[in-house]
Amino acid sequence: MPGKFGIREVSILLHRWTGLLMAVFLIIVGLTGSLLAFQNEIDRLLNPELHVLNPPHRPPLDLATLAERAEDSDPHLRVDYFWIDEDQAHMIVGGRTDPATGKRYELGFAELILDPWSGSVLGKGGMEEEWHRREPWRRKVFPFIYSLHTSLATNTTTGWRMIGVVALLWTLDSFVGFYLTLPRSPGPFWPRWRQAWKVKWNANSLRMQFDLHRAGGLWLWPLLFVFGWSSVMLGLTPVYEPVMKHVFDYVPMDESVAKNSLLKPIDAGALTWRQAQEAGERAMAEQAALHRFTIERPYGMAYIDLYGAYTYCVRSSIDFRGHGWDTTVLVDGNTGRLRDVDLPHGQHFGNSISTLLWGIHYGDLRDWLPYRSFIFLFGLFLSVISYTGVYIWWKKRKGRILAATPRRFAGSK
């Protein structure tokens, strides 16, 4: 029939089958994302021994001291990078090089959690199978939820890519869904489109589910798009980075890494953690004066052997997030001279957008509680809107099957 496969009909088919394909994935990431918005609070309840109360009027140990305390706890251990949260210090660690074999020592764990005020070890964790089996179940809860959210609990590149592909479909489908809410018939636009923004709560179940699906998607469309695209950023960088570089002033990760990489990695710099901290503090103070921001507190440090350099990170007045490596300087591991600066905004507009997207996606805009509460609800909404899409398809399919079934007793008295 003429017009049967017009733009709207094709859009309906695309929206229907893309939605069905994504539904299970979106329900999973929606529910897990809601929990991740309050990860720290829930983890404190599950694992109180890994969190400490802030002693009144007492600052935490400085970054270098914490790194030294961690390395003093095991002669075979080397701190790779670490950061301080409000009630614990996270140390990502590896084995030192064994001079006899030239290979790294096997530690059996990859993370230390320290008391930021005393430097004592609160717990260990890591990805080693044997170590993971020995950990109590409550310590595995959020690592599993995060893994489920980001890679369908596979902890593989394939899992991340799969979520990224779904996110790309989600991003594109958000435009198709928006188009389908627009009025079809001629006449005044807004009076007819206004109905798409409403839910008829007293209607039958199918109509109410349809209204929830359509109106909910309209009211929260900007977030649906932002979360879809930020998921592409996290899981499908081969798509995200070329698009961002084409549209904005954006420096891809591989270019940033290549700029600072050495021809031959340096296993350990000449500077100690304390000397690197002092060099980082000087460089950061210079950048704060130059770019007119305020340093709020030290956040973390790292030694990157590929660069032969230390990073020094602070929480600052220009940060988008409450956690994360946003305001950072890179200092040479041998000389302490400034090598590079990475700020949350004011350098490359596309990279600033990416930092903001990261904070939006993980419910971390300056660790603002109302926003995290909103993200908790948004994750639930995402699950609901995915469910309603499946429900609408199932009810309509059931209706079409019944309509196509010959009546057995047609004409019987």
C-alpha positions as CSV (number, residue, x, y, z in Angstrom):
1,M,0.0,0.0,0.0
2,P,1.3,3.5,-0.8
3,G,2.9,5.1,2.2
4,K,3.0,1.9,4.2
5,F,6.7,2.2,4.6
6,G,7.1,5.9,5.0
7,I,9.6,7.6,7.4
8,R,7.3,7.2,10.4
9,E,6.6,3.5,9.7
10,V,10.3,2.7,9.4
11,S,11.0,4.7,12.5
12,I,8.4,2.7,14.4
13,L,10.0,-0.5,13.3
14,L,13.5,0.7,14.2
15,H,12.3,2.0,17.7
16,R,10.5,-1.2,18.4
17,W,13.2,-3.7,17.6
18,T,16.1,-1.6,18.9
19,G,14.2,-1.2,22.1
20,L,13.5,-4.9,22.4
21,L,17.2,-5.6,21.7
22,M,18.3,-3.2,24.4
23,A,15.7,-3.8,27.0
24,V,17.5,-6.3,29.2
25,F,20.7,-4.4,29.0
26,L,19.1,-1.1,30.0
27,I,17.2,-2.7,32.9
28,I,20.5,-4.1,34.2
29,V,22.5,-0.8,33.8
30,G,19.6,1.2,35.2
31,L,19.2,-0.8,38.4
32,T,23.0,-1.2,38.9
33,G,23.5,2.5,38.2
34,S,21.0,3.4,40.9
35,L,23.0,1.4,43.4
36,L,26.3,2.9,42.3
37,A,25.0,6.4,43.0
38,F,25.2,5.5,46.7
39,Q,28.1,3.1,46.6
40,N,30.1,4.7,49.3
41,E,27.2,4.9,51.8
42,I,26.1,1.3,51.2
43,D,29.7,0.0,51.3
44,R,30.1,1.7,54.7
45,L,27.2,-0.3,56.0
46,L,28.4,-3.6,54.5
47,N,32.1,-3.1,55.3
48,P,32.5,-0.8,58.3
49,E,36.0,-2.1,59.0
50,L,37.2,-0.5,55.8
51,H,36.0,3.0,56.7
52,V,37.1,5.2,59.5
53,L,35.5,8.2,61.2
54,N,37.2,11.5,60.6
55,P,39.0,12.5,63.9
56,P,37.8,16.1,64.7
57,H,40.3,18.9,63.9
58,R,42.9,16.5,62.6
59,P,44.0,16.5,59.0
60,P,44.9,13.2,57.2
61,L,48.5,12.2,56.7
62,D,50.1,13.8,53.6
63,L,50.2,11.9,50.4
64,A,53.9,10.9,50.5
65,T,53.6,9.6,54.1
66,L,50.6,7.4,53.0
67,A,52.6,6.0,50.1
68,E,55.6,5.3,52.4
69,R,53.4,3.6,55.0
70,A,51.9,1.3,52.3
71,E,55.3,0.3,50.9
72,D,56.7,-0.2,54.5
73,S,53.9,-2.8,55.0
74,D,55.5,-5.2,52.5
75,P,59.1,-5.0,51.1
76,H,57.9,-6.6,47.8
77,L,55.2,-4.0,47.3
78,R,55.2,-0.9,45.1
79,V,52.5,1.7,45.1
80,D,51.4,2.5,41.5
81,Y,48.7,5.1,42.3
82,F,46.5,6.2,45.2
83,W,43.9,8.7,46.3
84,I,42.2,9.8,49.5
85,D,38.4,9.8,50.0
86,E,36.7,11.1,53.1
87,D,37.2,8.0,55.1
88,Q,39.8,5.8,53.5
89,A,42.9,5.9,51.3
90,H,42.9,3.6,48.2
91,M,46.2,2.2,47.1
92,I,46.6,0.4,43.8
93,V,49.7,-1.6,44.1
94,G,52.0,-4.1,42.3
95,G,55.1,-6.1,43.0
96,R,58.5,-4.6,42.8
97,T,61.0,-6.1,40.3
98,D,62.9,-9.0,41.7
99,P,66.6,-8.3,41.0
100,A,67.4,-12.0,40.8
101,T,64.8,-12.8,38.1
102,G,64.0,-9.4,36.5
103,K,60.3,-10.2,37.1
104,R,57.7,-8.7,39.4
105,Y,57.0,-10.2,42.8
106,E,53.6,-11.9,43.0
107,L,51.6,-10.2,45.8
108,G,48.3,-12.0,45.5
109,F,46.4,-8.7,45.8
110,A,46.2,-5.5,43.9
111,E,44.7,-3.0,46.3
112,L,45.4,-1.7,49.9
113,I,43.0,0.3,51.9
114,L,44.6,2.5,54.5
115,D,43.4,4.7,57.4
116,P,44.2,8.2,56.1
117,W,45.0,9.5,59.6
118,S,47.2,6.7,60.9
119,G,48.4,5.0,57.8
120,S,47.4,1.6,59.1
121,V,46.2,-1.1,56.7
122,L,42.4,-1.6,56.9
123,G,42.1,-4.2,54.2
124,K,43.4,-5.8,51.0
125,G,41.7,-6.7,47.8
126,G,42.4,-7.5,44.2
127,M,41.7,-9.5,41.1
128,E,43.6,-12.7,41.9
129,E,41.2,-15.6,41.9
130,E,42.5,-17.2,45.0
131,W,42.4,-14.0,46.9
132,H,39.0,-13.1,45.7
133,R,37.6,-16.5,46.9
134,R,38.9,-15.8,50.4
135,E,37.3,-12.4,50.7
136,P,34.0,-12.1,52.6
137,W,30.9,-11.9,50.4
138,R,30.1,-8.3,51.5
139,R,33.4,-7.0,50.1
140,K,32.5,-8.5,46.7
141,V,29.1,-6.8,46.4
142,F,30.1,-3.5,44.8
143,P,32.9,-4.8,42.7
144,F,30.3,-7.2,41.2
145,I,27.7,-4.5,40.7
146,Y,30.3,-2.3,39.0
147,S,31.4,-5.1,36.8
148,L,27.8,-5.9,35.9
149,H,27.2,-2.3,35.1
150,T,30.2,-1.8,32.9
151,S,30.9,-5.2,31.3
152,L,28.0,-7.5,32.1
153,A,30.2,-9.0,34.9
154,T,32.7,-10.3,32.4
155,N,35.6,-7.9,33.3
156,T,36.7,-8.2,29.6
157,T,37.1,-5.7,26.7
158,T,34.4,-7.7,24.9
159,G,31.9,-7.0,27.8
160,W,32.8,-3.3,27.8
161,R,32.4,-3.1,24.0
162,M,29.0,-4.9,24.2
163,I,27.7,-2.3,26.6
164,G,29.2,0.4,24.3
165,V,27.4,-1.0,21.3
166,V,24.1,-1.0,23.2
167,A,24.9,2.6,24.3
168,L,25.4,3.7,20.7
169,L,22.0,2.2,19.7
170,W,20.5,3.8,22.7
171,T,21.9,7.2,21.7
172,L,20.7,6.9,18.1
173,D,17.3,5.5,19.2
174,S,16.7,8.5,21.5
175,F,16.4,10.7,18.4
176,V,14.0,8.2,16.8
177,G,11.9,8.0,19.9
178,F,11.7,11.8,20.1
179,Y,10.6,12.0,16.5
180,L,7.8,9.5,17.1
181,T,6.3,11.7,19.8
182,L,5.7,14.5,17.2
183,P,2.1,15.0,16.0
184,R,1.3,13.3,12.7
185,S,-1.8,15.2,11.5
186,P,-1.9,18.8,10.4
187,G,-3.1,21.5,12.6
188,P,-1.8,23.6,15.6
189,F,1.4,22.0,16.7
190,W,1.6,22.5,20.5
191,P,-2.1,21.6,21.4
192,R,-1.6,18.2,19.8
193,W,2.0,17.6,21.0
194,R,1.1,18.6,24.5
195,Q,-0.8,15.3,24.9
196,A,2.4,13.4,24.4
197,W,3.8,15.0,27.6
198,K,0.9,13.7,29.8
199,V,0.1,10.4,31.5
200,K,-3.6,9.3,31.8
201,W,-3.4,7.7,35.1
202,N,-7.1,6.6,35.0
203,A,-6.8,4.8,31.7
204,N,-6.5,1.1,31.1
205,S,-3.1,-0.6,31.8
206,L,-1.9,-0.6,28.2
207,R,-2.7,3.1,27.7
208,M,-1.1,4.1,31.0
209,Q,2.1,2.1,30.1
210,F,2.2,3.7,26.7
211,D,1.8,7.2,28.2
212,L,4.5,6.4,30.8
213,H,6.9,5.3,28.1
214,R,6.2,8.3,25.8
215,A,5.9,11.1,28.4
216,G,8.7,9.8,30.5
217,G,11.0,9.7,27.5
218,L,10.1,13.2,26.6
219,W,10.5,14.8,30.1
220,L,13.9,13.2,30.6
221,W,15.0,13.1,26.9
222,P,18.1,15.3,27.6
223,L,19.4,12.8,30.2
224,L,18.6,9.8,28.1
225,F,20.8,11.3,25.3
226,V,23.5,12.3,27.7
227,F,23.7,9.0,29.5
228,G,23.6,7.1,26.2
229,W,26.5,9.2,24.8
230,S,28.5,9.0,28.0
231,S,28.1,5.2,28.0
232,V,29.5,5.3,24.4
233,M,32.5,7.3,25.9
234,L,33.1,4.6,28.5
235,G,32.6,1.5,26.4
236,L,33.1,2.4,22.8
237,T,36.0,4.9,22.5
238,P,36.8,4.0,18.8
239,V,33.4,5.7,18.1
240,Y,33.3,8.4,20.8
241,E,36.8,9.9,20.2
242,P,36.6,10.4,16.4
243,V,33.1,12.1,16.8
244,M,34.3,14.3,19.6
245,K,37.5,15.3,17.7
246,H,35.5,16.1,14.6
247,V,33.0,18.3,16.4
248,F,35.0,19.8,19.2
249,D,38.6,20.7,20.2
250,Y,39.3,17.3,21.7
251,V,42.6,15.5,22.4
252,P,42.1,11.7,22.3
253,M,43.7,9.5,25.0
254,D,46.2,7.9,22.7
255,E,47.5,11.3,21.6
256,S,47.9,12.4,25.2
257,V,49.7,9.2,26.1
258,A,52.0,9.5,23.1
259,K,52.9,13.1,24.0
260,N,54.2,12.0,27.4
261,S,55.5,8.5,26.7
262,L,59.2,7.7,26.7
263,L,61.0,5.5,24.2
264,K,61.8,3.2,27.1
265,P,59.7,3.0,30.4
266,I,61.6,3.9,33.6
267,D,60.7,1.3,36.3
268,A,61.4,3.8,39.2
269,G,62.3,7.5,39.1
270,A,65.1,9.1,41.1
271,L,62.7,11.1,43.1
272,T,61.1,9.6,46.3
273,W,57.4,10.0,47.0
274,R,58.2,13.0,49.2
275,Q,60.4,14.7,46.7
276,A,57.7,14.1,44.0
277,Q,55.1,15.5,46.3
278,E,57.1,18.7,46.9
279,A,57.7,19.1,43.2
280,G,53.9,18.5,42.6
281,E,52.9,21.1,45.2
282,R,55.2,23.7,43.7
283,A,53.9,23.1,40.2
284,M,50.3,23.0,41.3
285,A,50.6,26.3,43.2
286,E,52.0,27.9,40.0
287,Q,49.1,26.6,37.9
288,A,46.6,27.7,40.5
289,A,48.0,31.3,40.3
290,L,48.2,31.1,36.5
291,H,44.6,29.8,35.9
292,R,43.0,31.4,39.0
293,F,41.7,28.4,40.9
294,T,41.8,27.5,44.5
295,I,43.4,24.3,45.8
296,E,41.0,22.7,48.3
297,R,43.0,19.6,49.4
298,P,45.5,17.0,48.1
299,Y,43.7,14.1,46.4
300,G,46.2,11.6,45.0
301,M,49.5,10.7,43.4
302,A,50.8,8.1,40.9
303,Y,54.1,7.0,39.3
304,I,53.7,6.2,35.6
305,D,56.7,4.2,34.4
306,L,55.7,4.7,30.7
307,Y,56.1,8.4,31.3
308,G,58.9,8.2,33.9
309,A,56.9,10.8,35.8
310,Y,54.7,11.4,38.8
311,T,51.2,12.8,38.8
312,Y,50.0,15.0,41.6
313,C,46.3,15.7,41.9
314,V,44.2,18.0,44.0
315,R,40.6,18.8,44.6
316,S,40.1,22.3,43.4
317,S,37.5,25.0,42.8
318,I,37.3,24.2,39.1
319,D,36.6,20.5,39.5
320,F,33.3,19.2,38.1
321,R,33.5,16.0,40.3
322,G,34.0,15.3,43.9
323,H,36.1,12.3,43.1
324,G,38.5,11.6,40.3
325,W,41.7,12.9,38.7
326,D,40.5,16.2,37.4
327,T,43.1,18.9,38.5
328,T,46.5,17.3,37.9
329,V,50.1,18.1,37.1
330,L,52.7,15.7,35.7
331,V,56.3,16.1,37.0
332,D,59.4,14.4,35.8
333,G,60.4,11.4,38.0
334,N,64.1,12.3,37.9
335,T,64.2,16.1,37.9
336,G,60.8,17.2,39.3
337,R,60.2,19.7,36.5
338,L,56.7,20.3,35.2
339,R,55.9,18.1,32.2
340,D,52.2,18.5,31.6
341,V,49.0,20.0,33.1
342,D,45.5,18.5,33.0
343,L,42.7,20.7,34.1
344,P,38.9,19.9,34.2
345,H,38.2,22.8,31.9
346,G,39.9,25.8,30.2
347,Q,42.2,23.7,27.9
348,H,40.3,21.7,25.4
349,F,36.6,22.1,25.2
350,G,35.9,18.5,24.1
351,N,37.9,17.1,26.9
352,S,36.0,19.4,29.4
353,I,32.8,17.9,28.0
354,S,34.1,14.4,28.6
355,T,35.1,15.2,32.2
356,L,31.6,16.6,32.8
357,L,30.0,13.6,31.1
358,W,31.9,11.3,33.4
359,G,30.7,13.2,36.5
360,I,27.1,13.2,35.2
361,H,27.2,9.5,34.4
362,Y,28.4,8.4,37.8
363,G,26.3,10.7,39.8
364,D,29.3,12.8,40.9
365,L,28.8,16.5,40.4
366,R,30.9,17.8,43.3
367,D,29.6,14.8,45.2
368,W,26.3,16.7,45.5
369,L,23.8,14.6,47.4
370,P,20.6,15.9,45.7
371,Y,22.1,15.0,42.3
372,R,23.1,11.5,43.4
373,S,19.5,11.1,44.7
374,F,18.2,12.2,41.3
375,I,20.5,9.7,39.5
376,F,19.3,6.9,41.8
377,L,15.7,7.7,40.7
378,F,16.8,8.1,37.0
379,G,18.3,4.6,37.1
380,L,15.0,3.2,38.3
381,F,13.2,5.2,35.6
382,L,15.4,3.8,32.9
383,S,14.5,0.3,34.0
384,V,10.8,1.2,34.0
385,I,10.8,2.8,30.6
386,S,12.6,-0.2,29.2
387,Y,10.0,-2.5,30.8
388,T,7.1,-0.5,29.5
389,G,8.5,-0.7,25.9
390,V,8.5,-4.5,26.2
391,Y,5.1,-4.6,27.8
392,I,3.6,-2.4,25.0
393,W,5.1,-4.6,22.3
394,W,3.9,-7.8,24.0
395,K,0.3,-6.6,24.5
396,K,0.1,-5.3,20.9
397,R,1.6,-8.5,19.5
398,K,-0.9,-10.5,21.6
399,G,-3.7,-8.4,20.1
400,R,-2.5,-8.9,16.6
401,I,-2.3,-12.7,17.1
402,L,-5.8,-12.8,18.5
403,A,-7.1,-10.7,15.6
404,A,-5.5,-12.9,13.1
405,T,-6.9,-16.1,14.6
406,P,-10.0,-17.5,12.9
407,R,-13.0,-17.6,15.2
408,R,-13.8,-21.3,15.7
409,F,-17.4,-20.9,16.3
410,A,-18.2,-18.1,13.9
411,G,-21.8,-18.2,13.1
412,S,-22.7,-20.8,15.7
413,K,-25.8,-20.3,17.7
